[in-house]
Amino acid sequence: MKTGTIVKVSGPLVIAEGMRDANMFDVVRVSDKHLIGEIIEMHGDQASIQVYEETSGLGPGEEVVSTGMPMSVELGPGLISTIYDGIQRPLEKLYEVSGTNIHKGVEAASLDRTKKWKFEPVKKTGDAVEAGDVIGIVKETAVVDCKIMVPYGLSGTIKEIFIGDFTVEETVCIITDAKGNDVNVTMLQRWPVRRERPYKEKQTPNAPLITGQRVVDTFFPITKGGVAAIPGPFGSGKTVTQHQLAKWADADIVVYIGCGERGNEMTDVLNEFPELKDPRTGESLMQRTVLIANTSDMPVAAREASIYTGITIAEFFRDMGYSVALMADSTSRWAEALREMSGRLEEMPGEEGYPAYLGSRLAQFYERAGRVVCLGNEGRVGTLTAIGAVSPPGGDISEPVSQATLRIVKVFWGLDASLAYKRHFPAINWLTSYSLYQDKVDAWADENVDPDFSAQRTEAMRLLQTEAELQEIVQLVGVDALSHSDRLILEVSRSIREDFLHQNSFHEVDTYTSLHKQYRMMKLILTFYKEAGEAIKQGVGIQKITKMDVVERIGRAKYVEEVNVDKSYDEIETDIRKEVQELIRKEADEL
């Protein structure tokens, strides 16, 4: 054991001397309270340690012991539906030990050491295996099978494999490696959080992550294995948007990281998720969710670690061949933790006091997302989609965290405070947001939803952009100065905004919309635009068109249940044509 002595304490930063034999990123135990820390800087025999717990009461002369191991997480059955803190301590276990306030130095195993899991082998004695091969399955929850894989760096022949109920530390398989040594394989693996888990090949993501949120899926889609940012000022709905994505995205596993967020918001997540029904399985949403709760009052250093803890757990499920969605709320709080630690280390500050390495650290995090061919002979493909919220002070996205994030991510869902104040949710601004996956998703949607899907989306976006230009004229000279066809564009754009882009997350039907229904909704609005445009050419006034009975039915169409969509929407489209033809006939009669 490598031991040293504290010489300085500065908040969560502790400097210890006599640590020459320790290594960067080693986990250490500080003082007789056994506080958990990590070495983040070395100067000769002095080590700078960020402590993941409250350091009040520490003083010079106390002992520091290095474990010789980097900060790691425990991976295996038991992760799903568990709530962890930033360094993977299960909060329910900590509550049993220390009550509502976590005591210093309290320890709890990340995975339950006593619970037995039913291990069902999929390989047999004599089979040749390599790192990443699945040797057995554990039914972790009603909807998730935990695949027990050969650990990284091990290959050989199965000497013996067992069946039955085991704890995570008991041997389930014995593998004879290339040197002839027998290696015991358990269901528990450890992995350093700052190191990316290996894979065979990274592929281009092409299939969309369907979220059921119309403004996302139709206008600014994200792929499975993509990266997105949700920047926005306070109160614009970042957290609610991420909750919606976590609830409804068609991912197999959801990892939600509450990084430095308000405690009451995390409480909402913890209370809501167990009660929510997963639309795909009918089970509780927690049956496929891992929650990492690191609230704003928890030690700042643990906030920095929570992001890495979350993405390493997400990579573990990706390696099983699952589609994983990771929500980080918010990376701004994480960057603030970096800034605080950098300041205490007396490093040269960069822009707005953030460390010079802010951009590279953000890139290291987001680059761990992607669509990969997993290790092993099975050719499994897993995806990890990363969605990070950014909370720029005052909503100014020119600040360093937002700008560094935008250089890395390919989807920008820009939240707008003015839309939020108008109660338009999700408050994603359709004129400033973008998705660089659009071409790939358009090709996928045209093939899998309808050949006309991308053409409709392009037309709708053109109308919204034209509306923005017309609104400037309206503000100068009034709406009456516009032609009837321009006023029709304003009317149709209003319908796109209020009937399509606006979505009520508390309405049981409107909270989620399938891609097929999104296509039919957009088709409904554009059918009205096309037919009304013909009527205007025939001399019908815009006032008569906007007073048609069918206009109100278009507005209510989003509340039609999925099973009735085709029948109901066909009727409305027929009525649009009928009512328009009736108007044209009346206009002709009057002439």
Helices and strands as residue ranges (DSSP letters): E 2-10, E 13-17, E 26-30, E 35-43, E 46-51, E 63-70, E 72-75, E 83-84, H 91-98, E 117-121, E 128-129, E 134-139, E 145-149, E 156-161, E 164-166, E 171-177, E 182-186, E 189-192, E 201-203, H 214-214, I 215-219, E 227-231, H 238-248, E 253-261, H 263-275, G 285-288, E 289-295, H 300-318, E 323-329, H 331-344, G 351-353, H 358-366, E 370-373, E 381-390, G 393-395, H 400-406, E 411-412, H 417-421, E 434-435, H 438-448, H 453-477, G 479-481, H 484-495, I 496-501, H 515-537, H 542-546, H 549-556, G 557-559, G 562-564, H 565-590
